[in-house]
C-alpha cells in the first residue's frame, strides 16, 4: 500500500489549521500586551517619582 497526500485538505485539516492560526494570533497579541503593560508600569513609576519630588 502506498500512501499519497490528498489534493485538497479535509474539513478537519482546515479546522485544525484555522485553530492553529487563531492560537498563533492570540499568542502574538498577548506578547504585545505584556510589553505594553511593562511600559505602562514604568511610566506610572516615573510619574509617581516625579510627583513625589514636586511635593
N, C-alpha and C positions, 0 to 999 in steps of 0.2 A: 504494500500500500504506500502510495506517495501522498504526502500532504502538500497541498498548494494553497497559497494565500487567495482568499476570495477577492473578486474585483471590487465589490462595494462592501463597506463595513456594515456589520449587522446593527440593528437598532440598539442592542446592548452595548456594542462598542462605541456607538455615537453617544449614548448616555454616559458611559464611562469617561470619554474624552471631554464632554461638556462639564461633568462634575470635577474632573481634574483641573480644567481651565478655571472654573469658579474658585476652587481651593487656592490655586496659584494667585489669582487676583486678590482674594481675601488676605493671603499672607503678605502680598505686596502692600496692600492698604494698611495692614497692621504695622509693618515696619515703618511706613511713612508717618503714621500716627504716633508711634513711640518716639521718633525723632522730634516731632512737633511738641510732644509733652515735655521732653527734656529741655527743649529750648524755652518753653513757657515757664518751667520751674526756674531756670536760670534767670530769666527776665524778672520773674517775681522776686527772687532772692536779691537781685541787684536793686530793684525798685525799693525793697524793704530797707536795704542798707543805705540807699540814697535818702530816703525819707527820714531814717533814724538820724543821719548826720545833719539834716536840715533842722531838726528839732521838732 
